[in-house]
Amino acid sequence: MAHKKGAGSTKNGRDSNSKRLGLKKIGGEIVTAGNILIRQQSFQIKPGQNVGAGKDNTLFALQNGTVNFKKQLTKNNKKIQFVEVF
């Protein structure tokens, strides 16, 4: 009885492709309408003024301008981060 599997069998090769998430534009950078600002899985950073959100939670510029990040406190002292374009 063999203790090793045959040569045609493998248990490797099932890794998924990377999603390339994260910041694409930083604060103070000049963008044009349609530029992707952030690619994210869920809304860690929320869209502010002149920023749209795609169905995969990608944030993009709706008009030309400069990128601005800001933090805001909620009623229960939770920090929320927004991105805006002016």
Sine and cosine of phi, psi and omega as CSV:
sin_phi,cos_phi,sin_psi,cos_psi,sin_omega,cos_omega
0.00,0.00,0.75,-0.66,-0.05,-1.00
-0.98,0.21,0.59,-0.81,0.05,-1.00
-0.97,-0.24,-0.08,1.00,0.03,-1.00
-0.88,-0.48,0.53,-0.85,0.07,-1.00
-0.97,0.25,0.28,-0.96,0.01,-1.00
-0.93,0.37,0.20,-0.98,-0.11,-0.99
-0.94,0.35,-0.35,0.94,-0.08,-1.00
-0.99,0.12,-0.05,1.00,-0.09,-1.00
-0.96,-0.27,0.65,-0.76,0.07,-1.00
-0.61,-0.79,0.45,-0.89,0.01,-1.00
-0.94,-0.34,0.10,0.99,-0.05,-1.00
-0.98,-0.21,0.00,-1.00,0.18,-0.98
1.00,0.01,0.42,0.91,-0.01,-1.00
-0.87,-0.49,0.48,0.88,0.00,-1.00
-0.99,0.16,0.60,-0.80,-0.03,-1.00
-0.99,0.11,0.34,-0.94,0.04,-1.00
-0.96,0.29,0.55,-0.84,0.03,-1.00
-0.94,0.33,0.49,-0.87,-0.09,-1.00
-1.00,-0.09,-0.17,0.99,0.03,-1.00
0.82,0.57,0.79,0.61,-0.02,-1.00
-1.00,0.07,0.23,-0.97,0.13,-0.99
0.84,-0.55,-0.13,-0.99,0.00,-1.00
-0.95,0.31,0.73,-0.68,0.09,-1.00
-0.96,-0.29,-0.45,0.89,0.07,-1.00
-0.75,-0.66,0.62,-0.79,-0.04,-1.00
-0.97,-0.26,0.17,-0.99,-0.02,-1.00
-0.87,0.49,0.69,-0.72,0.00,-1.00
1.00,0.02,-0.13,0.99,-0.02,-1.00
-0.99,0.15,0.62,-0.78,0.00,-1.00
-0.99,0.12,0.75,-0.66,-0.02,-1.00
-0.79,-0.62,0.34,-0.94,0.13,-0.99
-0.94,-0.33,0.28,-0.96,-0.02,-1.00
-0.86,0.51,0.75,-0.67,0.00,-1.00
0.99,-0.14,-0.21,0.98,0.02,-1.00
-0.91,0.41,0.66,-0.75,0.05,-1.00
-0.98,0.18,0.78,-0.63,0.00,-1.00
-0.99,-0.11,-0.73,0.69,-0.06,-1.00
-0.59,-0.81,0.67,-0.74,0.19,-0.98
-0.92,-0.38,0.82,-0.57,-0.11,-0.99
-0.56,-0.83,0.35,-0.94,-0.01,-1.00
-0.99,0.14,-0.70,0.72,0.06,-1.00
-0.72,-0.69,0.12,-0.99,-0.12,-0.99
-0.98,0.20,0.97,0.25,0.19,-0.98
-0.95,0.31,-0.62,0.79,0.08,-1.00
-0.90,-0.43,0.78,-0.63,-0.11,-0.99
-0.99,-0.12,0.46,-0.89,0.03,-1.00
-0.96,0.26,0.69,-0.72,0.06,-1.00
-0.95,-0.30,-0.56,-0.83,-0.02,-1.00
-0.92,0.39,0.71,-0.71,0.06,-1.00
0.88,0.47,0.45,0.89,0.06,-1.00
-0.79,-0.61,0.75,-0.66,0.03,-1.00
-0.96,-0.29,0.25,-0.97,0.00,-1.00
-0.82,-0.58,0.75,-0.66,0.06,-1.00
-0.99,0.10,0.08,-1.00,-0.04,-1.00
-0.94,0.35,-0.32,0.95,0.07,-1.00
-0.98,-0.18,0.39,0.92,0.05,-1.00
0.93,0.37,0.30,0.95,0.10,-0.99
-0.96,0.29,0.73,-0.69,0.04,-1.00
-0.98,-0.17,0.72,-0.69,-0.05,-1.00
-0.66,-0.75,0.39,-0.92,-0.03,-1.00
-0.98,0.20,0.68,-0.73,0.05,-1.00
-1.00,-0.10,-0.27,0.96,0.05,-1.00
-0.52,-0.86,0.20,-0.98,0.03,-1.00
-0.95,0.32,0.54,-0.84,0.04,-1.00
0.32,-0.95,-0.32,-0.95,0.03,-1.00
-0.93,-0.37,0.52,-0.85,-0.04,-1.00
-0.99,0.15,0.67,-0.75,0.01,-1.00
-0.66,-0.75,0.81,-0.58,0.07,-1.00
-0.98,-0.19,0.64,-0.77,0.07,-1.00
-0.60,-0.80,0.49,-0.87,0.03,-1.00
-0.94,-0.35,0.54,-0.84,-0.02,-1.00
-0.65,-0.76,0.61,-0.79,0.05,-1.00
-1.00,-0.07,0.66,-0.75,0.08,-1.00
-1.00,0.01,-0.05,-1.00,-0.02,-1.00
-0.89,0.46,-0.55,0.83,-0.01,-1.00
-0.99,-0.14,0.51,0.86,0.08,-1.00
0.84,0.54,0.59,0.81,0.08,-1.00
-0.99,-0.14,0.71,-0.71,-0.02,-1.00
-1.00,0.08,0.76,-0.66,0.09,-1.00
-0.87,-0.49,0.71,-0.71,-0.01,-1.00
-0.95,-0.31,0.71,-0.70,0.01,-1.00
-0.86,-0.51,0.40,-0.92,0.16,-0.99
-0.83,-0.56,0.70,-0.72,-0.03,-1.00
-0.76,-0.66,0.33,-0.94,0.09,-1.00
-0.81,-0.59,0.81,-0.58,0.02,-1.00
-0.82,-0.57,0.00,0.00,0.00,0.00
